[in-house]
Amino acid sequence: MGVFQPEVSHDSQSSSRSFALRWKQVNPRVLSLAGVVSIVIALLILLYVHGQGNKVINLVIDGEVLTLETREALLSDVLAKEQISLLPHDEVSIGLSDEIQDGDRVVITRAQKLTLTADGTTKTLYTTEDKLGEAIQKLGYSLKSNDKIIPSLETAVSPGMEVKIVRVTKQVVERTVSLPFRVIKTADPSLYKGDVRVAQAGKPGAIIQHIEKTYQDGKLVSMSMVGKEVQTVTKDKVIAVGTKALPKATVAAATSTKKTTSSSAKTTAASNVVHKAGVDFEYKRMIKNVSMTAYSSEEPGIGTRTASGTRVTEGRTIAVDPDVIPIGWWVYIEGLGFRRAEDTGGAIQGNKIDVYYDSLSNARNFGRKSRTIYVIGPVKPELN
């Protein structure tokens, strides 16, 4: 009998050898790839664990440093865990949703409340600046050259500080002031005694004053004269008074005249008559050691209208105590001449007078003097 052998296919043997050969080639690649994946997964796990580990950060609040150890990832979580609250106007150096890293420095600046009054309104504002000037600028307020701020810009910001901005504006206007002319009498030897004539007609002058007005928040607070100029020159009135002797009369008339003159001289000698500035005049009262100062309309708050209603005039106007010298009366001041009592003043009491000058510098240079004055009356003495 014959023995049947298993039929072996040539193709089957070839496929087995091919599979074994491919496995030997692919297996090392798979193992290498698996190893790389394992390493990456391990690194990710390590990074995650490291990220979830303890971190130390420095938290600075208004200059005070607080060192914290935390496992939180976000700043908002750290602040919530430490029960640190933020107000709407506080500033933080990083965002609340930012991740924190080990060694981070986070700065929190608390906002300060200000009460600011400016431009007619009062507002409650908040700032994190240290100086008032920086806070005002950051809040959107600007100051012009003449504006004022209370307190000053260099002041340190403090909680509840009250700040006021005063808007200051200045305006220069022109004011025309009339200047009355003076009446001057001169001796004229070509005219007989008792005769007068107008040698020159008087004409009033005018000056233009430049007045600076200062307003604070729209309200006028002061006025001062910053300049002046002559518009029309004053022309004084000149009256010629005769000094030529009259023709001689008869002897009898001369004798009568001599007796009358002698009698008049005796009467004059018995009254209060003095000879000053080329004029003989009778005075009502003589006051010694009168204290004198000076003033000017260029001073702030001093106008050009006197208490008697006249306009102040250099060489004429003085301020007096009406209980000592009646308003409207003329006086003679030793070393100064004739003056008229036209003005008063709160500091002018008793034997004190204030002499008016147009120029403020002349008034200040006058200083304080002591003089004898003669109280004359409502009529100014003139040349005989």
LOZA-986962 format. One record per residue: residue in one letter; chain; x, y, z of N, C-alpha, C in turn. Coordinates in steps of 0.001 Angstrom, whole numbers, plus 500000, padded with zeros to 6 digits. Layout:
# LOZA-986962
 lolo vexke   n.c1   n.c2   n.c3  ca.c1  ca.c2  ca.c3   c.c1   c.c2   c.c3
    a     A      X      Y      Z      X      Y      Z      X      Y      Z
...
This chain:
# LOZA-986962
 lolo vexke   n.c1   n.c2   n.c3  ca.c1  ca.c2  ca.c3   c.c1   c.c2   c.c3
    m     A 500868 498827 500000 500000 500000 500000 500893 501208 500000
    g     A 500406 502066 499344 501196 503311 499354 500841 504198 500539
    v     A 501705 505052 500958 501486 506017 502088 501265 507406 501503
    f     A 500208 507943 501956 499869 509301 501469 500579 510350 502328
    q     A 501435 511222 501787 502115 512310 502495 501272 513599 502403
    p     A 501311 514405 503496 500547 515661 503427 501066 516536 502319
    e     A 500122 517090 501681 500490 517954 500546 500926 519324 501087
    v     A 502097 519601 500817 502640 520895 501286 502640 521874 500134
    s     A 502013 522971 500402 501922 524006 499346 503172 524873 499380
    h     A 503640 525109 498287 504808 525985 498163 504486 527421 498577
    d     A 503289 527852 498294 502866 529234 498661 502735 529396 500154
    s     A 502243 528403 500855 502064 528519 502319 503400 528695 502991
    q     A 504383 527928 502640 505708 528069 503264 506294 529454 502987
    s     A 506080 529948 501833 506610 531284 501493 505949 532370 502291
    s     A 504613 532270 502526 503888 533321 503304 504340 533337 504736
    s     A 504583 532213 505332 505015 532168 506736 506370 532814 506886
    r     A 507221 532486 505980 508557 533118 506082 508481 534644 505894
    s     A 507573 535080 505007 507432 536535 504770 506875 537252 505982
    f     A 505890 536649 506699 505301 537265 507893 506322 537384 509010
    a     A 507080 536305 509151 508101 536335 510204 509131 537425 509919
    l     A 509474 537520 508650 510464 538560 508288 509914 539971 508543
    r     A 508623 540204 508203 508018 541544 508443 507908 541844 509934
    w     A 507589 540864 510722 507463 541087 512171 508803 541471 512765
    k     A 509821 540823 512289 511132 541190 512791 511493 542634 512424
    q     A 510957 543142 511304 511273 544514 510886 510385 545546 511589
    v     A 509105 545269 511814 508152 546259 512369 508243 546321 513876
    n     A 508478 545252 514535 508417 545195 515993 509331 546224 516647
    p     A 510534 546431 516247 511378 547463 516884 510797 548870 516725
    r     A 510172 549166 515600 509568 550505 515401 508423 550739 516373
    v     A 507597 549693 516533 506450 549834 517450 506936 550040 518869
    l     A 507946 549260 519200 508476 549415 520552 509068 550814 520774
    s     A 509765 551315 519766 510345 552677 519899 509263 553736 520043
    l     A 508215 553632 519211 507112 554600 519273 506407 554539 520609
    a     A 506179 553344 521108 505531 553187 522412 506374 553805 523516
    g     A 507674 553644 523389 508545 554240 524402 508472 555747 524402
    v     A 508473 556349 523194 508387 557825 523095 507086 558328 523683
    v     A 505975 557644 523346 504660 558056 523880 504654 557971 525395
    s     A 505243 556931 525923 505293 556778 527381 506063 557915 528031
    i     A 507191 558300 527409 507999 559407 527968 507219 560714 527952
    v     A 506513 561004 526830 505732 562243 526723 504644 562289 527790
    i     A 503959 561148 527965 502891 561091 528981 503477 561323 530368
    a     A 504624 560745 530621 505267 560925 531922 505634 562389 532155
    l     A 506157 563041 531093 506511 564462 531228 505288 565317 531495
    l     A 504200 565032 530780 502963 565798 531015 502465 565622 532441
    i     A 502552 564388 532912 502125 564141 534296 502998 564916 535269
    l     A 504305 564909 535004 505218 565656 535879 504937 567160 535843
    l     A 504696 567696 534647 504377 569122 534536 503090 569466 535269
    y     A 502098 568605 535158 500828 568853 535831 501016 568844 537341
    v     A 501750 567818 537786 501996 567729 539233 502767 568939 539722
    h     A 503755 569362 538885 504532 570553 539273 503655 571806 539318
    g     A 502750 571905 538326 501849 573064 538292 500901 573087 539464
    q     A 500564 571905 539946 499654 571853 541082 500388 571907 542413
    g     A 501690 572099 542359 502451 572136 543592 502400 573501 544251
    n     A 503064 573648 545376 503094 574904 546122 503881 575964 545360
    k     A 503361 577227 545386 504035 578379 544781 504110 579492 545812
    v     A 505207 580244 545804 505392 581379 546714 505326 582665 545896
    i     A 504423 583548 546280 504296 584847 545596 504371 585965 546617
    n     A 504764 587165 546161 504805 588373 547000 503648 589284 546605
    l     A 502797 589550 547569 501628 590407 547332 501871 591743 548028
    v     A 501936 592843 547248 502223 594185 547784 500928 594990 547777
    i     A 500464 595374 548974 499228 596152 549104 499560 597483 549759
    d     A 499454 598592 548988 499761 599949 549492 501118 599998 550172
    g     A 502111 599345 549535 503480 599407 550030 503844 598329 551026
    e     A 502871 597602 551585 503154 596538 552537 503262 595203 551780
    v     A 504361 594449 552038 504636 593208 551323 504112 592029 552139
    l     A 503301 591191 551481 502757 589994 552104 503215 588789 551276
    t     A 503978 587884 551882 504473 586684 551196 503499 585536 551429
    l     A 503005 584953 550319 502004 583892 550402 502531 582615 549747
    e     A 502144 581442 550325 502416 580143 549725 501070 579551 549318
    t     A 500918 579231 548070 499613 578808 547568 499758 577729 546512
    r     A 498685 576960 546373 498607 575961 545314 497625 576391 544235
    e     A 497025 577615 544392 496044 578103 543420 496755 578500 542133
    a     A 496005 578418 541052 496580 578728 539743 496295 580161 539311
    l     A 495129 580718 539661 494722 582049 539216 494814 583042 540367
    l     A 495077 584328 540022 495181 585365 541043 493855 585556 541767
    s     A 492745 585501 541037 491441 585676 541667 491198 584622 542738
    d     A 491658 583363 542483 491490 582306 543472 492354 582548 544702
    v     A 493566 583075 544469 494447 583390 545599 493815 584459 546487
    l     A 493322 585559 545877 492728 586645 546651 491484 586167 547397
    a     A 490679 585332 546745 489477 584823 547400 489842 583947 548599
    k     A 490869 583096 548430 491260 582221 549535 491826 583027 550692
    e     A 492564 584104 550398 493153 584940 551447 492172 586009 551952
    q     A 490945 586005 551416 489902 586966 551808 490368 588418 551621
    i     A 490999 588660 550494 491437 590010 550131 490474 590533 549075
    s     A 489720 591586 549419 488716 592129 548501 489261 593339 547764
    l     A 488751 593553 546585 489135 594692 545752 487923 595589 545525
    l     A 488152 596915 545611 487110 597892 545292 487197 598241 543803
    p     A 486118 598803 543240 486092 599025 541782 487231 599880 541247
    h     A 487728 600840 542056 488745 601769 541546 490161 601361 541925
    d     A 490339 600218 542624 491681 599759 542960 492400 599271 541691
    e     A 493723 599349 541716 494527 598917 540577 495367 597710 540960
    v     A 495458 596709 540013 496243 595492 540223 497236 595384 539074
    s     A 498451 594976 539401 499512 594962 538388 499298 593889 537327
    i     A 498539 592807 537636 498221 591794 536637 496725 591530 536668
    g     A 496211 590824 535657 494791 590545 535590 494373 589484 536592
    l     A 493123 589565 537057 492626 588603 538030 492555 587192 537436
    s     A 492371 587090 536119 492265 585768 535480 493610 585239 534987
    d     A 494689 585977 535288 496012 585531 534865 496518 584413 535782
    e     A 497282 583456 535199 497900 582410 535996 499128 582967 536705
    i     A 499277 582564 537932 500427 583032 538707 501523 581981 538668
    q     A 502736 582467 538759 503904 581603 538738 504671 581762 540043
    d     A 505459 580764 540336 506262 580823 541550 507214 582017 541480
    g     A 507228 582815 542545 508097 583991 542611 507477 585257 542043
    d     A 506203 585224 541591 505548 586417 541051 505402 587490 542129
    r     A 505426 588770 541665 505201 589929 542552 503958 590651 542046
    v     A 502924 590675 542844 501645 591280 542470 501429 592525 543331
    v     A 501201 593681 542677 501040 594964 543380 499584 595394 543295
    i     A 498995 595666 544462 497615 596181 544556 497682 597577 545145
    t     A 497150 598578 544411 497124 599966 544887 495683 600356 545177
    r     A 495428 600692 546444 494083 601083 546845 493768 602501 546372
    a     A 492570 602724 545869 492148 604055 545411 491707 604906 546602
    q     A 492060 606224 546571 491666 607178 547603 490501 608027 547089
    k     A 489601 608369 547987 488419 609156 547613 488716 610647 547769
    l     A 488349 611439 546741 488501 612898 546755 487142 613550 546552
    t     A 486960 614707 547194 485801 615557 546920 486309 616790 546196
    l     A 485983 616907 544905 486530 617967 544056 485432 618936 543646
    t     A 485663 620226 543947 484750 621288 543534 485428 622107 542449
    a     A 484820 622144 541261 485397 622878 540128 484304 623170 539120
    d     A 484405 624363 538514 483487 624757 537433 482020 624675 537860
    g     A 481773 625019 539132 480394 625097 539609 479791 623791 540080
    t     A 480538 622691 540075 480005 621407 540516 480964 620751 541509
    t     A 480404 619892 542352 481184 619130 543322 481012 617643 543025
    k     A 482136 616923 542869 482098 615515 542509 482944 614703 543489
    t     A 482540 613439 543661 483327 612481 544432 484112 611624 543447
    l     A 485439 611657 543545 486318 610969 542601 487287 610056 543356
    y     A 487904 609149 542599 488853 608201 543196 490147 608231 542394
    t     A 491268 608067 543109 492568 608097 542439 493538 607184 543166
    t     A 494495 606662 542411 495568 605851 542987 496905 606584 542946
    e     A 496893 607860 542538 498128 608641 542465 498535 609123 543856
    d     A 499835 609387 544020 500349 609840 545314 500234 611342 545482
    k     A 500467 612130 544421 500444 613580 544485 499157 614118 543874
    l     A 498688 615251 544423 497430 615830 543957 497543 616272 542504
    g     A 498698 616831 542124 498864 617294 540747 498713 616162 539748
    e     A 499309 615001 540050 499192 613851 539151 497759 613331 539114
    a     A 497093 613359 540280 495707 612875 540337 494786 613763 539512
    i     A 494953 615103 539632 494104 616035 538888 494286 615838 537387
    q     A 495522 615662 536960 495792 615475 535532 495191 614167 535014
    k     A 495331 613090 535790 494807 611803 535355 493279 611798 535350
    l     A 492660 612590 536236 491198 612666 536285 490620 613546 535179
    g     A 491501 614188 534395 491032 614948 533237 490820 616426 533484
    y     A 491377 616989 534571 491229 618416 534857 492534 619136 534511
    s     A 492405 620299 533888 493578 621107 533525 493481 622464 534193
    l     A 494637 623034 534500 494727 624343 535151 495416 625322 534218
    k     A 494802 626516 534066 495439 627582 533306 496397 628355 534210
    s     A 497131 629288 533610 498213 629955 534338 497729 630714 535562
    n     A 496530 631313 535502 496043 632117 536621 495151 631347 537584
    d     A 494776 630109 537228 493887 629333 538094 494591 628981 539406
    k     A 493767 628781 540438 494287 628400 541748 493678 627059 542160
    i     A 494449 626269 542903 493948 625006 543439 494294 624928 544915
    i     A 493329 624490 545698 493493 624388 547148 493156 622950 547553
    p     A 494134 622237 548188 495530 622604 548479 496394 622587 547225
    s     A 497702 622789 547398 498605 622922 546258 498798 621585 545554
    l     A 499320 621663 544324 499525 620470 543507 500546 619513 544117
    e     A 501453 620005 544957 502484 619154 545546 501990 618395 546770
    t     A 500750 618650 547185 500222 618004 548389 500010 616511 548153
    a     A 500367 615699 549153 500153 614250 549059 498662 613951 549205
    v     A 498176 613000 548404 496762 612619 548444 496479 611859 549735
    s     A 495385 612222 550405 494967 611555 551633 493495 611192 551529
    p     A 493047 610176 552262 491638 609754 552173 490689 610882 552582
    g     A 489640 611089 551783 488644 612101 552097 489082 613527 551843
    m     A 490171 613728 551091 490688 615077 550846 489671 615921 550079
    e     A 489519 617182 550506 488645 618129 549819 489507 619061 548969
    v     A 489196 619131 547679 489993 619905 546723 489078 620911 546035
    k     A 489598 622122 545849 488825 623166 545172 489683 623820 544099
    i     A 489136 623886 542883 489793 624575 541776 489052 625885 541529
    v     A 489777 626996 541607 489198 628327 541390 489677 628833 540034
    r     A 488748 629076 539136 489092 629595 537808 489278 631106 537912
    v     A 490462 631584 537553 490795 633008 537660 490972 633583 536256
    t     A 490209 634630 535966 490336 635336 534690 490565 636824 534961
    k     A 491290 637457 534043 491588 638879 534187 491200 639617 532914
    q     A 490717 640834 533106 490283 641656 531986 490738 643088 532218
    v     A 491310 643708 531200 491757 645099 531288 490782 645986 530519
    v     A 490225 646976 531228 489285 647912 530610 489841 649329 530749
    e     A 489317 650229 529942 489746 651624 529976 488691 652478 530674
    r     A 489163 653433 531468 488274 654352 532165 488808 655773 531997
    t     A 487955 656661 531520 488350 658058 531309 488018 658875 532553
    v     A 489021 659585 533062 488865 660393 534271 489139 661851 533925
    s     A 488211 662726 534306 488367 664156 534053 489237 664791 535132
    l     A 490105 665692 534714 490998 666394 535643 490637 667875 535653
    p     A 490142 668404 536782 489783 669829 536828 491030 670710 536766
    f     A 490871 671887 536204 492011 672804 536140 492102 673598 537445
    r     A 493305 674094 537713 493534 674919 538897 493408 676396 538538
    v     A 493141 677190 539559 493100 678649 539397 494350 679220 540067
    i     A 495185 679863 539261 496439 680416 539760 496393 681932 539636
    k     A 496728 682579 540740 496781 684043 540740 498230 684487 540748
    t     A 498521 685440 539844 499888 685966 539769 499848 687487 539891
    a     A 500919 688009 540415 501021 689463 540559 501323 690108 539211
    d     A 500615 691206 538939 500801 691934 537679 501056 693411 538003
    p     A 502316 693825 537869 502639 695224 538227 502052 696243 537258
    s     A 501518 695790 536146 500932 696752 535198 499498 697110 535561
    l     A 498895 696384 536483 497528 696661 536921 497544 697297 538296
    y     A 496574 698208 538501 496459 698818 539819 495960 697796 540831
    k     A 496303 698025 542065 495828 697161 543136 494302 697120 543133
    g     A 493753 695897 543259 492299 695740 543230 491778 695341 541864
    d     A 492587 695542 540823 492176 695145 539469 492677 693725 539172
    v     A 491851 692946 538492 492228 691592 538085 491827 691387 536639
    r     A 492506 690466 536005 492133 690088 534645 492527 688625 534420
    v     A 491804 687953 533523 492091 686557 533208 493206 686514 532162
    a     A 494371 686080 532597 495507 686010 531688 495464 684758 530822
    q     A 494847 683706 531352 494741 682457 530590 493482 681713 531028
    a     A 492689 681328 530053 491466 680594 530364 491820 679154 530750
    g     A 491070 678638 531708 491311 677268 532157 490614 676243 531270
    k     A 491203 675069 531181 490611 673985 530405 490874 672661 531127
    p     A 489802 671926 531443 490010 670654 532155 490702 669629 531254
    g     A 491445 668742 531874 492128 667679 531128 491459 666338 531361
    a     A 492033 665306 530805 491489 663960 530965 492611 662948 530822
    i     A 492520 661883 531589 493456 660777 531472 492668 659487 531256
    i     A 493311 658545 530594 492709 657225 530390 493430 656251 531310
    q     A 492675 655672 532217 493230 654687 533139 492957 653278 532611
    h     A 493972 652419 532706 493820 651014 532326 493596 650214 533610
    i     A 492378 649729 533767 491974 649044 534989 491922 647542 534729
    e     A 492659 646784 535547 492633 645324 535448 491624 644774 536448
    k     A 490634 644050 535923 489613 643431 536763 489929 641941 536891
    t     A 489888 641458 538123 490165 640052 538394 488877 639358 538835
    y     A 488571 638243 538147 487370 637476 538455 487783 636091 538957
    q     A 487076 635616 539979 487254 634256 540468 485933 633510 540321
    d     A 485951 632466 539486 484736 631712 539173 483619 632639 538703
    g     A 484004 633641 537886 483032 634545 537282 482634 635722 538144
    k     A 483138 635824 539380 482777 636929 540272 483942 637912 540376
    l     A 483614 639222 540287 484644 640256 540389 485133 640337 541833
    v     A 486464 640202 542013 487030 640220 543363 487966 641400 543591
    s     A 488527 641975 542535 489440 643095 542733 489620 643872 541439
    m     A 490028 645138 541615 490371 646005 540494 491644 646763 540854
    s     A 492507 646937 539898 493733 647707 540129 494137 648398 538827
    m     A 494725 649583 538977 495163 650335 537810 496548 649853 537401
    v     A 496681 649393 536168 497948 648864 535671 498648 649844 534732
    g     A 498010 650967 534455 498633 651961 533588 497683 653118 533337
    k     A 498249 654224 532860 497419 655374 532522 498144 656204 531473
    e     A 497365 656988 530752 497936 657842 529727 497100 659110 529637
    v     A 497767 660201 529285 497098 661499 529199 496349 661582 527872
    q     A 495059 661881 527975 494254 662085 526775 494205 663563 526397
    t     A 493968 664406 527390 493937 665858 527182 494701 666517 528309
    v     A 495617 667411 527960 496437 668094 528962 495604 669174 529639
    t     A 495710 669226 530958 494994 670244 531723 495652 671611 531518
    k     A 494813 672616 531348 495303 673983 531189 494766 674820 532341
    d     A 495675 675266 533209 495262 676018 534388 494753 677409 534013
    k     A 493836 677884 534840 493334 679251 534671 494245 680197 535439
    v     A 494746 681226 534736 495670 682185 535349 494979 683542 535454
    i     A 494962 684068 536677 494355 685383 536935 495449 686339 537364
    a     A 495550 687431 536643 496540 688465 536978 495936 689422 537994
    v     A 496648 689635 539079 496191 690521 540164 497109 691734 540194
    g     A 496489 692932 540109 497280 694164 540066 498025 694445 541354
    t     A 499261 694926 541197 500084 695315 542354 500559 696765 542259
    k     A 500174 697445 541183 500613 698837 540989 499901 699743 541980
    a     A 500658 700653 542591 500088 701541 543605 499095 702503 542969
    l     A 498062 702800 543701 497051 703745 543238 497610 705162 543293
    p     A 497092 706059 542453 497541 707467 542505 497250 708082 543861
    k     A 498161 708960 544315 497965 709604 545618 496781 710553 545588
    a     A 496026 710530 546693 494866 711434 546824 495301 712675 547594
    t     A 494361 713478 548019 494653 714716 548768 495223 714370 550127
    v     A 495783 715418 550781 496401 715203 552088 495390 714713 553094
    a     A 494197 715330 553059 493148 714942 554006 492761 713491 553784
    a     A 492641 713179 552521 492283 711792 552210 493384 710838 552642
    a     A 494635 711281 552453 495754 710460 552855 495770 710258 554357
    t     A 495472 711367 555091 495444 711272 556551 494353 710314 556993
    s     A 493191 710458 556329 492071 709565 556678 492421 708113 556373
    t     A 493085 707946 555229 493483 706588 554863 494472 706021 555842
    k     A 495392 706862 556329 496398 706419 557279 495765 705994 558579
    k     A 494765 706793 559040 494088 706424 560271 493328 705109 560114
    t     A 492675 704985 558975 491913 703745 558735 492836 702542 558692
    t     A 493975 702738 558007 494944 701640 557909 495489 701273 559273
    s     A 495785 702296 560077 496299 702051 561422 495290 701292 562259
    s     A 494008 701701 562130 492947 701018 562887 492798 699576 562423
    s     A 492875 699369 561102 492751 698011 560550 493899 697131 560997
    a     A 495108 697746 561090 496278 696983 561506 496133 696525 562942
    k     A 495574 697387 563775 495385 697012 565173 494383 695856 565287
    t     A 493322 695948 564456 492317 694875 564489 492917 693566 564017
    t     A 493717 693638 562961 494350 692435 562420 495304 691833 563419
    a     A 496058 692689 564114 497027 692200 565080 496346 691445 566198
    a     A 495104 691834 566479 494406 691196 567580 493785 689866 567183
    s     A 493684 689563 565861 493059 688323 565399 494127 687299 565035
    n     A 493656 686032 564706 494578 684967 564323 494920 685097 562843
    v     A 495913 685866 562528 496319 686090 561149 497794 685707 561015
    v     A 498091 684945 559960 499467 684567 559679 499750 684854 558215
    h     A 501027 684869 557894 501467 685080 556519 502185 683819 556069
    k     A 501566 683080 555128 502123 681833 554632 501962 681788 553115
    a     A 503007 681279 552440 502968 681098 550990 502604 682392 550269
    g     A 503068 683512 550815 502808 684798 550181 501402 685322 550385
    v     A 500653 684725 551309 499264 685117 551524 499048 685375 553009
    d     A 498370 686470 553322 497918 686727 554683 496527 686116 554843
    f     A 496356 685289 555862 495029 684699 556060 494769 684519 557546
    e     A 493493 684476 557865 493042 684283 559234 492647 682818 559430
    y     A 493073 682209 560495 492757 680815 560744 491880 680681 561978
    k     A 491107 679617 561997 490203 679368 563115 490903 678669 564269
    r     A 491871 677808 563892 492495 676978 564919 493850 676506 564430
    m     A 494805 676408 565323 496122 675878 565006 496321 674567 565776
    i     A 496716 673499 565042 496921 672188 565673 498369 671781 565447
    k     A 499075 671520 566530 500474 671117 566424 500608 669597 566467
    n     A 501751 669132 565926 502113 667709 565956 501013 666824 565365
    v     A 500524 667221 564194 499538 666399 563495 500279 665299 562739
    s     A 499860 664046 562933 500486 662910 562257 499968 662817 560823
    m     A 500898 662734 559855 500511 662706 558441 501074 661465 557760
    t     A 500220 660817 556938 500609 659745 556039 500070 660085 554648
    a     A 500247 659197 553698 499795 659469 552324 499124 658230 551741
    y     A 498269 658437 550727 497592 657329 550047 497433 657660 548574
    s     A 497047 656639 547772 496932 656809 546325 495784 655945 545804
    s     A 495175 656389 544709 494095 655609 544087 494633 654373 543374
    e     A 495960 654277 543223 496548 653083 542623 496572 651904 543587
    e     A 496290 652162 544864 496197 651069 545817 494934 650262 545554
    p     A 494986 648922 545700 493785 648099 545500 492663 648516 546447
    g     A 491470 648692 545914 490310 649029 546716 490128 650517 546954
    i     A 491074 651347 546500 490952 652805 546666 490423 653388 545372
    g     A 489287 654009 545430 488695 654594 544237 489152 656025 544030
    t     A 488550 656660 543041 488894 658055 542730 487844 659026 543232
    r     A 486813 658523 543894 485753 659383 544424 485925 659494 545931
    t     A 485917 660735 546450 486116 660971 547877 484800 660809 548635
    a     A 484913 660840 549963 483717 660726 550812 482799 661925 550646
    s     A 483344 663075 550216 482523 664276 550022 481914 664330 548628
    g     A 482245 663359 547765 481688 663333 546422 482581 663939 545367
    t     A 483686 664555 545757 484604 665135 544777 485554 664058 544270
    r     A 486296 664389 543242 487290 663460 542711 488651 663792 543332
    v     A 489351 662743 543739 490645 662961 544386 491584 663729 543450
    t     A 492303 664698 544010 493205 665534 543221 494487 665754 544003
    e     A 495596 665408 543374 496891 665633 544011 497127 667128 544166
    g     A 497662 667531 545320 497891 668947 545591 496700 669619 546240
    r     A 495584 668873 546410 494400 669480 547034 493777 668557 548084
    t     A 493566 667289 547751 492757 666407 548591 493544 665860 549775
    i     A 492897 665915 550964 493400 665214 552144 492222 664514 552810
    a     A 492528 663446 553536 491525 662732 554319 491701 663104 555785
    v     A 490580 663397 556476 490642 663922 557846 489591 663229 558703
    d     A 489672 663505 559999 488610 663141 560930 487626 664312 560960
    p     A 486377 664112 560491 485432 665242 560424 485150 665884 561775
    d     A 485391 665149 562859 485185 665752 564185 486281 666741 564540
    v     A 487412 666666 563838 488519 667591 564090 488546 668690 563034
    i     A 488423 668303 561758 488428 669274 560656 487174 669018 559827
    p     A 486268 669980 559713 485037 669772 558945 485341 669487 557468
    i     A 484534 668589 556856 484678 668299 555438 484380 669554 554623
    g     A 485251 669849 553651 485095 671024 552803 485922 672208 553251
    w     A 486519 672148 554437 487329 673257 554932 488750 673159 554401
    w     A 489361 674327 554260 490753 674428 553844 491661 674506 555058
    v     A 492856 673954 554905 493871 674037 555953 495191 674411 555292
    y     A 496083 674917 556118 497446 675154 555650 498361 674225 556442
    i     A 499201 673427 555724 500114 672478 556355 501535 673002 556196
    e     A 502219 673132 557306 503591 673626 557276 504439 672727 556365
    g     A 505132 673362 555427 506012 672627 554533 505306 671940 553381
    l     A 503976 672021 553323 503237 671342 552266 502326 672285 551493
    g     A 501717 673255 552186 500873 674220 551511 499403 674051 551851
    f     A 498538 674646 551024 497097 674602 551249 496529 673262 550779
    r     A 495660 672703 551577 494958 671467 551229 493505 671584 551693
    r     A 492648 670776 551066 491216 670811 551374 490770 669458 551937
    a     A 490028 669475 553016 489505 668265 553643 488332 667742 552814
    e     A 488577 666665 552021 487550 666139 551122 487258 664665 551357
    d     A 488100 663968 552101 487961 662526 552219 488085 662110 553683
    t     A 487681 660874 553977 487789 660302 555315 488397 658911 555197
    g     A 488686 658322 556328 489232 656969 556340 489039 656336 557698
    g     A 488927 654992 557713 488690 654298 558964 489818 654478 559964
    a     A 491058 654635 559464 492201 654788 560366 492519 656249 560668
    i     A 491768 657183 560050 492029 658609 560249 491130 659099 561378
    q     A 491677 659155 562574 490936 659584 563749 491814 660501 564580
    g     A 491186 661535 565121 491931 662487 565946 492805 663384 565103
    n     A 493962 663711 565634 494892 664618 564954 495740 663843 563943
    k     A 495055 663295 562945 495721 662578 561866 495123 663034 560540
    i     A 495958 663085 559504 495476 663378 558160 496208 662472 557176
    d     A 495593 662214 556025 496152 661400 554972 496221 662248 553705
    v     A 497407 662434 553134 497614 663309 551977 497527 662474 550710
    y     A 496765 662929 549717 496566 662157 548490 497656 662445 547465
    y     A 498150 661350 546789 499073 661436 545666 498556 660524 544547
    d     A 498746 660952 543305 498361 660104 542172 499223 658849 542113
    s     A 500512 659015 542357 501459 657911 542231 501548 657134 543538
    l     A 501445 655796 543445 501559 654964 544634 502973 655017 545208
    s     A 503977 655108 544332 505358 655170 544821 505604 656457 545607
    n     A 505037 657599 545133 505183 658852 545871 504492 658783 547224
    a     A 503332 658098 547245 502604 657975 548509 503407 657144 549510
    r     A 504044 656060 549014 504832 655235 549924 506094 655938 550379
    n     A 506702 656745 549479 507913 657482 549851 507619 658606 550838
    f     A 506360 659005 550931 505995 660092 551850 506286 659687 553290
    g     A 506026 658426 553616 506287 657945 554969 505316 658515 555984
    r     A 505829 658811 557169 505023 659393 558244 505715 660660 558753
    k     A 504959 661742 558816 505513 663023 559222 504647 663644 560318
    s     A 505212 664626 561006 504476 665366 562029 504601 666855 561709
    r     A 503480 667541 561548 503469 668939 561137 502430 669743 561934
    t     A 502602 671075 561883 501605 672007 562425 500688 672436 561289
    i     A 499382 672415 561562 498430 672818 560532 497556 673943 561064
    y     A 497049 674774 560138 496147 675875 560451 494801 675582 559795
    v     A 493767 675449 560613 492419 675226 560118 491832 676576 559736
    i     A 491511 676746 558431 491137 678063 557916 489635 678226 557841
    g     A 488963 677420 557030 487536 677564 556810 487149 677095 555434
    p     A 485911 677316 555011 485441 676804 553717 485977 677560 552509
    v     A 486634 678715 552722 487133 679532 551600 488647 679519 551630
    k     A 489229 679216 550460 490681 679187 550369 491221 680613 550297
    p     A 492259 680916 551079 492863 682255 551020 493477 682505 549641
    e     A 493326 683684 549169 493886 684076 547871 494796 685284 548092
    l     A 495611 685561 547046 496464 686745 547122 495611 687997 547227
    n     A 496052 688931 548093 495327 690199 548228 495488 691020 546967
